[in-house]
Amino acid sequence: MKEITAKEVEQRLEQGEKLNIIDVREADEVAAGKIPEAIHIPLGLIEFKMNELDKSKEYIMVCRSGGRSGRATQFLENQGYKAVNMAGGMLDWEGNIE
């Protein structure tokens, strides 16, 4: 499973790169703040929403600490998607939140 650090994601966003970030936390967690531009798809709905994703794009998966996003990353990889887990999750995120 490919991984990326929160700092690397933050730096890529600061450089103006357009990233496809999916936050797999629950709604109450996301309400407390998420990475700007991140799409919210709770882990339990990934299976039902994956048809809305583009297999030609890479997705960065985010959760609180990296566990749930790791499961989402492995699931999407097994379905033929390009997915990367943000290791450390939002606990390691120091960038802007909305």
MDTraj code that builds the backbone (N, CA, C; nanometers):
import mdtraj as md
import numpy as np

residues = "MET LYS GLU ILE THR ALA LYS GLU VAL GLU GLN ARG LEU GLU GLN GLY GLU LYS LEU ASN ILE ILE ASP VAL ARG GLU ALA ASP GLU VAL ALA ALA GLY LYS ILE PRO GLU ALA ILE HIS ILE PRO LEU GLY LEU ILE GLU PHE LYS MET ASN GLU LEU ASP LYS SER LYS GLU TYR ILE MET VAL CYS ARG SER GLY GLY ARG SER GLY ARG ALA THR GLN PHE LEU GLU ASN GLN GLY TYR LYS ALA VAL ASN MET ALA GLY GLY MET LEU ASP TRP GLU GLY ASN ILE GLU".split()
xyz = np.array([
    [0.0852, -0.1192, 0.0000],
    [0.0000, 0.0000, 0.0000],
    [0.0890, 0.1245, 0.0000],
    [0.0602, 0.2154, -0.0928],
    [0.1348, 0.3402, -0.0985],
    [0.0885, 0.4333, 0.0134],
    [0.1846, 0.5068, 0.0696],
    [0.1513, 0.6037, 0.1737],
    [0.2178, 0.7372, 0.1433],
    [0.1599, 0.8419, 0.1987],
    [0.2118, 0.9772, 0.1878],
    [0.1963, 1.0416, 0.3252],
    [0.2873, 1.1307, 0.3617],
    [0.2746, 1.1967, 0.4921],
    [0.1820, 1.3171, 0.4801],
    [0.1283, 1.3586, 0.5941],
    [0.0437, 1.4779, 0.5969],
    [0.1221, 1.5992, 0.5488],
    [0.2484, 1.6066, 0.5850],
    [0.3341, 1.7188, 0.5449],
    [0.3505, 1.7217, 0.3927],
    [0.3685, 1.6045, 0.3318],
    [0.3813, 1.5988, 0.1850],
    [0.2532, 1.6460, 0.1164],
    [0.1383, 1.6060, 0.1699],
    [0.0102, 1.6496, 0.1136],
    [-0.0001, 1.8018, 0.1265],
    [0.0322, 1.8538, 0.2445],
    [0.0254, 1.9979, 0.2682],
    [0.1160, 2.0732, 0.1699],
    [0.2387, 2.0257, 0.1513],
    [0.3326, 2.0911, 0.0603],
    [0.2830, 2.0885, -0.0839],
    [0.2278, 1.9776, -0.1254],
    [0.1759, 1.9675, -0.2627],
    [0.0590, 2.0635, -0.2834],
    [-0.0277, 2.0776, -0.1837],
    [-0.1386, 2.1727, -0.1940],
    [-0.0862, 2.3169, -0.1988],
    [0.0136, 2.3472, -0.1152],
    [0.0720, 2.4811, -0.1124],
    [0.1359, 2.5167, -0.2463],
    [0.1854, 2.4177, -0.3183],
    [0.2462, 2.4409, -0.4496],
    [0.1410, 2.4532, -0.5591],
    [0.0141, 2.4471, -0.5200],
    [-0.0942, 2.4647, -0.6158],
    [-0.1367, 2.3390, -0.6886],
    [-0.0864, 2.2251, -0.6434],
    [-0.1227, 2.0988, -0.7077],
    [-0.2679, 2.0652, -0.6759],
    [-0.3401, 2.0152, -0.7756],
    [-0.4791, 1.9738, -0.7571],
    [-0.4785, 1.8280, -0.7135],
    [-0.5157, 1.8031, -0.5891],
    [-0.5169, 1.6673, -0.5352],
    [-0.6603, 1.6192, -0.5183],
    [-0.6788, 1.4899, -0.5299],
    [-0.8091, 1.4277, -0.5058],
    [-0.8035, 1.3626, -0.3686],
    [-0.8557, 1.4339, -0.2687],
    [-0.8489, 1.3872, -0.1302],
    [-0.9869, 1.3395, -0.0878],
    [-0.9920, 1.2207, -0.0299],
    [-1.1188, 1.1669, 0.0210],
    [-1.1042, 1.1449, 0.1708],
    [-1.1916, 1.2096, 0.2470],
    [-1.1942, 1.1963, 0.3924],
    [-1.2967, 1.0892, 0.4266],
    [-1.2506, 0.9797, 0.4894],
    [-1.3394, 0.8661, 0.5165],
    [-1.3915, 0.8646, 0.6608],
    [-1.3720, 0.9758, 0.7333],
    [-1.4218, 0.9819, 0.8716],
    [-1.5731, 0.9979, 0.8728],
    [-1.6298, 0.9845, 0.9916],
    [-1.7742, 1.0020, 1.0089],
    [-1.8093, 1.1508, 1.0049],
    [-1.9369, 1.1814, 0.9827],
    [-1.9824, 1.3193, 0.9641],
    [-1.9470, 1.4098, 1.0821],
    [-1.9605, 1.3608, 1.2060],
    [-1.9305, 1.4450, 1.3221],
    [-1.7815, 1.4790, 1.3289],
    [-1.6957, 1.3877, 1.2832],
    [-1.5518, 1.4144, 1.2819],
    [-1.5183, 1.5192, 1.1759],
    [-1.5786, 1.5058, 1.0590],
    [-1.5548, 1.6008, 0.9501],
    [-1.6069, 1.7388, 0.9870],
    [-1.7167, 1.7436, 1.0614],
    [-1.7738, 1.8726, 1.1033],
    [-1.6755, 1.9512, 1.1891],
    [-1.5857, 1.8818, 1.2570],
    [-1.4856, 1.9487, 1.3406],
    [-1.3725, 2.0080, 1.2564],
    [-1.3693, 1.9766, 1.1276],
    [-1.2695, 2.0326, 1.0379],
    [-1.2111, 1.9287, 0.9454],
    [-1.1992, 1.9669, 0.8175],
    [-1.1394, 1.8783, 0.7180],
    [-1.0462, 1.9586, 0.6293],
    [-0.9643, 1.8884, 0.5531],
    [-0.8739, 1.9528, 0.4588],
    [-0.9588, 2.0191, 0.3499],
    [-0.9320, 2.1474, 0.3210],
    [-1.0072, 2.2116, 0.2117],
    [-0.9926, 2.1297, 0.0834],
    [-1.0948, 2.1245, 0.0045],
    [-1.1027, 2.0473, -0.1203],
    [-1.1291, 1.8985, -0.0987],
    [-1.1168, 1.8480, 0.0245],
    [-1.1407, 1.7050, 0.0475],
    [-1.2885, 1.6722, 0.0280],
    [-1.3123, 1.5571, -0.0331],
    [-1.4480, 1.5059, -0.0507],
    [-1.4758, 1.4140, 0.0680],
    [-1.5948, 1.4263, 0.1258],
    [-1.6288, 1.3404, 0.2396],
    [-1.7084, 1.2191, 0.1921],
    [-1.6491, 1.1016, 0.2077],
    [-1.7189, 0.9750, 0.1826],
    [-1.6860, 0.8847, 0.3011],
    [-1.7800, 0.8673, 0.3958],
    [-1.7517, 0.7804, 0.5114],
    [-1.7065, 0.6413, 0.4663],
    [-1.6177, 0.5815, 0.5434],
    [-1.5615, 0.4504, 0.5090],
    [-1.6696, 0.3500, 0.4709],
    [-1.7784, 0.3470, 0.5463],
    [-1.8853, 0.2506, 0.5198],
    [-1.9561, 0.2701, 0.3867],
    [-1.9365, 0.3870, 0.3227],
    [-2.0030, 0.4143, 0.1948],
    [-1.9097, 0.4049, 0.0748],
    [-1.7808, 0.3825, 0.0980],
    [-1.6835, 0.3768, -0.0122],
    [-1.7263, 0.2756, -0.1184],
    [-1.7682, 0.1589, -0.0740],
    [-1.8084, 0.0531, -0.1663],
    [-1.9210, 0.0981, -0.2588],
    [-2.0128, 0.1819, -0.2054],
    [-2.1295, 0.2247, -0.2814],
    [-2.1029, 0.3504, -0.3639],
    [-1.9991, 0.4257, -0.3287],
    [-1.9679, 0.5511, -0.3976],
    [-1.8516, 0.5386, -0.4957],
    [-1.7819, 0.4242, -0.4957],
    [-1.6621, 0.4138, -0.5776],
    [-1.6916, 0.4287, -0.7264],
    [-1.8153, 0.4002, -0.7688],
    [-1.8489, 0.4168, -0.9106],
    [-1.8476, 0.5640, -0.9512],
    [-1.8449, 0.6570, -0.8545],
    [-1.8376, 0.8003, -0.8832],
    [-1.6919, 0.8459, -0.8990],
    [-1.5971, 0.7554, -0.8701],
    [-1.4552, 0.7890, -0.8792],
    [-1.4000, 0.7505, -1.0166],
    [-1.2916, 0.8162, -1.0551],
    [-1.2283, 0.7966, -1.1852],
    [-1.1027, 0.7112, -1.1670],
    [-1.0992, 0.5948, -1.2312],
    [-0.9854, 0.5038, -1.2153],
    [-0.8548, 0.5613, -1.2707],
    [-0.8629, 0.6671, -1.3515],
    [-0.7409, 0.7259, -1.4071],
    [-0.6783, 0.8276, -1.3116],
    [-0.7486, 0.8616, -1.2036],
    [-0.6984, 0.9597, -1.1067],
    [-0.6458, 0.8901, -0.9821],
    [-0.5548, 0.9594, -0.9125],
    [-0.5038, 0.9081, -0.7855],
    [-0.5803, 0.9753, -0.6716],
    [-0.6190, 0.8968, -0.5732],
    [-0.6932, 0.9475, -0.4588],
    [-0.6110, 0.9333, -0.3315],
    [-0.6085, 1.0403, -0.2531],
    [-0.5406, 1.0374, -0.1236],
    [-0.6481, 1.0183, -0.0176],
    [-0.6361, 0.9108, 0.0577],
    [-0.7364, 0.8751, 0.1576],
    [-0.6937, 0.9271, 0.2946],
    [-0.7898, 0.9879, 0.3667],
    [-0.7610, 1.0511, 0.4954],
    [-0.8632, 1.0077, 0.6000],
    [-0.8157, 0.9836, 0.7234],
    [-0.9054, 0.9639, 0.8380],
    [-0.8412, 1.0307, 0.9587],
    [-0.8777, 0.9902, 1.0788],
    [-0.8242, 1.0542, 1.1982],
    [-0.6770, 1.0208, 1.2188],
    [-0.6431, 0.8906, 1.2114],
    [-0.5052, 0.8515, 1.2421],
    [-0.4373, 0.7682, 1.1331],
    [-0.5101, 0.7275, 1.0313],
    [-0.4522, 0.6501, 0.9219],
    [-0.5009, 0.5069, 0.9109],
    [-0.5738, 0.4579, 1.0103],
    [-0.6227, 0.3198, 1.0079],
    [-0.7368, 0.2977, 0.9107],
    [-0.8427, 0.3758, 0.9252],
    [-0.9587, 0.3600, 0.8351],
    [-0.9217, 0.3964, 0.6918],
    [-0.8408, 0.5011, 0.6759],
    [-0.8006, 0.5390, 0.5401],
    [-0.7130, 0.4307, 0.4790],
    [-0.6367, 0.3591, 0.5618],
    [-0.5579, 0.2456, 0.5129],
    [-0.6478, 0.1353, 0.4602],
    [-0.7549, 0.1073, 0.5317],
    [-0.8507, 0.0051, 0.4859],
    [-0.9167, 0.0501, 0.3549],
    [-0.9532, 0.1794, 0.3475],
    [-1.0150, 0.2330, 0.2258],
    [-0.9171, 0.2267, 0.1089],
    [-0.7898, 0.2570, 0.1353],
    [-0.6869, 0.2522, 0.0312],
    [-0.6744, 0.1110, -0.0234],
    [-0.6643, 0.0121, 0.0650],
    [-0.6512, -0.1275, 0.0216],
    [-0.7745, -0.1732, -0.0557],
    [-0.8927, -0.1334, -0.0083],
    [-1.0164, -0.1716, -0.0769],
    [-1.0171, -0.1156, -0.2191],
    [-0.9875, 0.0146, -0.2334],
    [-0.9900, 0.0763, -0.3658],
    [-0.8820, 0.0179, -0.4571],
    [-0.7637, -0.0090, -0.4017],
    [-0.6578, -0.0716, -0.4819],
    [-0.7050, -0.2070, -0.5358],
    [-0.7721, -0.2833, -0.4517],
    [-0.8225, -0.4146, -0.4928],
    [-0.9288, -0.4043, -0.6019],
    [-0.9919, -0.2869, -0.6130],
    [-1.0953, -0.2649, -0.7150],
    [-1.0372, -0.1987, -0.8399],
    [-0.9052, -0.1787, -0.8423],
    [-0.8406, -0.1228, -0.9606],
    [-0.8214, 0.0280, -0.9593],
    [-0.8410, 0.0915, -0.8438],
    [-0.8218, 0.2366, -0.8321],
    [-0.6806, 0.2678, -0.7832],
    [-0.6346, 0.3901, -0.8124],
    [-0.5056, 0.4379, -0.7625],
    [-0.5332, 0.5120, -0.6326],
    [-0.4923, 0.4548, -0.5209],
    [-0.5191, 0.5151, -0.3905],
    [-0.3918, 0.5177, -0.3069],
    [-0.3795, 0.6233, -0.2272],
    [-0.2642, 0.6429, -0.1395],
    [-0.3174, 0.6776, -0.0011],
    [-0.2607, 0.6166, 0.1022],
    [-0.3029, 0.6438, 0.2391],
    [-0.2221, 0.7595, 0.2972],
    [-0.2903, 0.8586, 0.3583],
    [-0.2195, 0.9650, 0.4287],
    [-0.1889, 0.9149, 0.5688],
    [-0.0638, 0.8708, 0.5874],
    [-0.0201, 0.8144, 0.7153],
    [-0.0326, 0.9184, 0.8263],
    [-0.0808, 0.8753, 0.9419],
    [-0.0954, 0.9661, 1.0559],
    [-0.2253, 1.0430, 1.0573],
    [-0.2937, 1.0461, 0.9430],
    [-0.4247, 1.1095, 0.9339],
    [-0.4291, 1.2539, 0.9807],
    [-0.5483, 1.2952, 1.0217],
    [-0.5702, 1.4337, 1.0634],
    [-0.4946, 1.4671, 1.1923],
    [-0.4564, 1.3652, 1.2693],
    [-0.3772, 1.3918, 1.3897],
    [-0.2423, 1.4542, 1.3529],
    [-0.1903, 1.4210, 1.2342],
    [-0.0626, 1.4755, 1.1883],
    [-0.0780, 1.6000, 1.0999],
    [-0.2022, 1.6356, 1.0651],
    [-0.2270, 1.7478, 0.9729],
    [-0.2017, 1.8808, 1.0426],
    [-0.1148, 1.9626, 0.9832],
    [-0.0846, 2.0951, 1.0387],
    [-0.1315, 2.2070, 0.9468],
    [-0.1857, 2.1706, 0.8313],
    [-0.2295, 2.2707, 0.7334],
    [-0.3654, 2.3277, 0.7670],
    [-0.4197, 2.4028, 0.6720],
    [-0.5513, 2.4655, 0.6892],
    [-0.6614, 2.3607, 0.6970],
    [-0.7661, 2.3950, 0.7702],
    [-0.8861, 2.3114, 0.7710],
    [-1.0062, 2.4017, 0.7486],
    [-1.1139, 2.3406, 0.7037],
    [-1.2370, 2.4170, 0.6834],
    [-1.3499, 2.3531, 0.7611],
])
top = md.Topology()
chain = top.add_chain()
for i, resn in enumerate(residues, 1):
    res = top.add_residue(resn, chain, resSeq=i)
    for name in ("N", "CA", "C"):
        top.add_atom(name, md.element.get_by_symbol(name[0]), res)
traj = md.Trajectory(xyz[None], top)
